[in-house]
Amino acid sequence: MYSSPPTENLQKVGKEGILRLNFEKRDHRTVLSEAFSKMPMQAFPPFYPDQTGCAYAYLVNPTGGLVGGDKIEIEIAIQEHAHAFVTTPSATKIYRSLGPFASQEIRVVLKKQAIFEYIPQYIIPFAQSRYFQKIKIKMEENARALFLDFLTTGRLARGEHLQFDEYRSYTEIEYCGELILTDRFSLKPLDTDYSSLGFLESFSAAVVLYIIFDDPPLEVPLTNDLRQVIHGAENVVGGVSILPSKGVIIRLLGNSTSHIEKTVFQIWSLARKQILHLESCSPMARLVPS
């Protein structure tokens, strides 16, 4: 059970970063109506590269990464009918730790008919690093969410493939008060050989995408289209599953971040078109390398 950060080392170390954002719809545009930040986290003012009214925002850690003992807490509220696209400008580096975990917790609340898109750059766990991540999303009626968890196995150019101590990720989604998904992911390379068959094998990047929406007739055709995208992807393998309630989940493994990013872009474009009815994905092309 990995629902809270490990507490092996109770000594006060690291920095505690806080970020709280509130998005709301005003006229035809979503605006960032409230914001609070405590270093090392901050958010840039949203920008509007298209005519949809969606607010595009960057979350930024100016320190360049997390060290053991760092604790980041991010809270995002998206009010009724608002639409926010949140990303990061660069990869998140997890530095070597002498004991305590670096941790990040993201809590998101979506009000009725709100839309949340979260597509951060990948996480790079350095050799001997320890990291815990938790994402918890609460959604109200007709809200929609598209987000991902993107991990690499380390700094490959330095020969650090699976040289980190531990990586833990926990995702929880509630829809109208019902718990519809809990997803736990844990890697401990010191204890398990993940290069063997049925694990990571030779792959060096892994992604889990969550597409949450309440439109059952759309689930099967969307899943079939997503499978075609994955089948045609270069150096990427994966699968798509329909959740028991409200949405689909996609898991991908790739030989490089560039191959994964290209496939994620194609999946996201398809999901945006079918679920959000947004034809143009040019803003995504500026945010997501292809």
MOVEN-V506666 format. One record per backbone hydrogen bond with DSSP energy under -0.5 kcal/mol. CO is the residue of the C=O (numbers start at 1). NH is the residue of the N-H. If there is no record, write none. Layout:
BEGIN
{{CO NH} {CO NH}}
END
This chain:
BEGIN
{{8 10} {11 13} {15 17} {15 71} {17 73} {18 38} {19 75} {20 36} {21 77} {22 33} {22 34} {23 79} {24 31} {26 29} {29 26} {31 24} {31 33} {34 22} {36 20} {38 18} {38 41} {42 60} {47 56} {53 30} {54 56} {55 57} {55 85} {56 47} {57 87} {58 44} {59 89} {60 42} {60 62} {61 64} {64 93} {66 95} {67 70} {70 103} {71 17} {72 105} {73 19} {74 107} {75 21} {76 109} {77 23} {77 79} {78 111} {79 82} {80 25} {82 115} {83 55} {84 86} {84 117} {85 57} {86 119} {87 59} {91 93} {92 124} {93 66} {93 95} {94 126} {96 68} {101 69} {102 132} {103 72} {104 134} {105 74} {106 136} {107 76} {108 138} {109 78} {109 111} {110 140} {111 114} {112 81} {114 144} {115 84} {116 146} {117 86} {118 148} {119 88} {122 92} {123 125} {123 152} {124 94} {124 126} {126 129} {128 97} {129 165} {129 166} {130 102} {131 168} {132 104} {133 170} {134 106} {135 172} {136 108} {137 174} {138 110} {139 176} {140 143} {141 113} {144 116} {145 212} {146 118} {147 210} {149 151} {149 208} {150 123} {151 206} {152 125} {153 162} {153 163} {154 156} {155 158} {155 160} {156 159} {160 163} {163 128} {165 190} {166 131} {167 187} {168 133} {169 185} {170 135} {171 183} {172 137} {173 180} {173 181} {174 139} {175 178} {178 175} {178 180} {181 173} {183 171} {185 169} {187 167} {188 191} {188 192} {192 194} {193 196} {194 200} {194 201} {196 199} {196 201} {200 203} {204 153} {205 254} {206 151} {207 252} {208 149} {209 250} {210 147} {210 212} {211 213} {211 248} {212 145} {213 215} {215 218} {215 219} {216 219} {216 220} {217 221} {218 222} {219 223} {220 224} {221 225} {222 226} {223 227} {224 228} {225 229} {226 230} {227 231} {228 232} {230 233} {233 236} {235 255} {237 253} {239 251} {241 249} {247 243} {248 211} {249 241} {250 209} {251 239} {252 207} {253 237} {254 204} {254 205} {256 260} {257 261} {258 262} {259 263} {260 264} {261 265} {262 266} {263 267} {264 268} {265 269} {266 270} {267 271} {268 272} {269 273} {270 274} {271 275} {271 276} {272 276} {272 277} {272 278} {277 279} {281 285} {282 286} {283 287} {284 287} {284 288} {287 289}}
END
